[in-house]
């Protein structure tokens, strides 16, 4: 059976109002995730960390640069 990735993403919330709006949607997402897991469609899931914690890797002129 082939595997697929479902990626849902949005800009990082700018304010408390946006966070509250997204948090209000969490019960619906939990229901969907539970349903997918129950029927064997969901293998794993996880949340990305905020972008300010990211490391960027660049290769320029055969040199690796981490920022």
C-alpha positions as CSV (number, residue, x, y, z in Angstrom):
1,X,0.0,0.0,0.0
2,X,1.5,3.4,-0.9
3,X,2.1,6.0,1.8
4,X,1.1,9.7,1.4
5,X,1.8,12.8,3.4
6,X,-0.8,15.3,4.3
7,X,0.7,18.6,5.2
8,X,-1.4,21.3,6.8
9,X,0.3,24.5,7.5
10,X,-0.3,28.2,8.2
11,X,1.7,31.3,9.0
12,X,2.8,31.5,12.6
13,X,0.1,33.3,14.6
14,X,0.7,37.0,15.0
15,X,-1.4,37.6,18.1
16,X,-3.4,36.1,20.9
17,X,-6.7,36.4,18.9
18,X,-5.3,34.2,16.1
19,X,-4.0,31.7,18.6
20,X,-7.4,31.5,20.3
21,X,-9.1,31.1,16.9
22,X,-6.8,28.2,16.0
23,X,-7.2,26.6,19.4
24,X,-11.0,26.6,18.9
25,X,-10.5,24.3,15.9
26,X,-8.4,21.7,17.8
27,X,-11.4,19.5,18.9
28,X,-12.3,19.1,15.2
29,X,-8.7,18.2,14.2
30,X,-8.5,15.7,17.1
31,X,-11.7,14.1,15.9
32,X,-10.3,13.8,12.3
33,X,-6.9,12.4,13.6
34,X,-8.7,9.9,15.8
35,X,-10.8,8.7,12.9
36,X,-7.8,8.4,10.6
37,X,-5.9,6.5,13.2
38,X,-8.9,4.2,13.9
39,X,-9.2,3.2,10.3
40,X,-5.4,2.6,9.9
41,X,-4.8,5.6,7.6
42,X,-2.7,7.6,10.1
43,X,0.8,6.3,10.8
44,X,2.1,9.3,12.7
45,X,1.7,13.1,13.1
46,X,3.5,15.9,14.7
47,X,3.9,19.7,15.0
48,X,6.7,21.7,13.6
49,X,8.7,24.0,16.0
50,X,8.6,27.8,15.5
51,X,10.7,29.1,12.7
52,X,13.0,31.1,15.0
53,X,14.4,27.7,16.2
54,X,15.2,26.6,12.7
55,X,18.7,26.0,11.3
56,X,19.3,26.8,7.7
57,X,21.9,24.8,5.8
58,X,23.5,26.3,2.7
59,X,26.3,25.0,0.5
60,X,28.2,27.6,-1.4
61,X,31.4,26.9,-3.4
62,X,31.6,23.5,-1.8
63,X,31.5,25.0,1.7
64,X,28.7,24.2,4.2
65,X,27.2,27.2,6.0
66,X,24.8,26.8,9.0
67,X,22.7,29.7,10.3
